[in-house]
Amino acid sequence: MEPNRTNKELLGKGIQRMAIALIFMFIGPVIIHSAFKNQEHPLYIPILIVGLSGAAFAIFMAFKGIRTIMDALFGKKNKG
């Protein structure tokens, strides 16, 4: 039986997803902070929604990236 090897393509994809998550981890809170500083502005709600969406996307991409990296390192689990 051959030992599991790291899937380098899948690992690269996971690292790329983590990099995207890292970028949005900074962009989301900056936009949210900007929205809260300008609450009297008419575009307050749309900017806040964009910031919250960016923060949620960062969390989603981080989970997806970690899962992809784990699949690359340890292989996919067979169901059944």
Summary of the structure (lengths in Angstrom):
residues: 80
radius of gyration: 18.0
end to end distance: 19.9
largest distance: 66.3
contacts: 208
relative contact order: 0.22
helix: 76%
strand: 0%
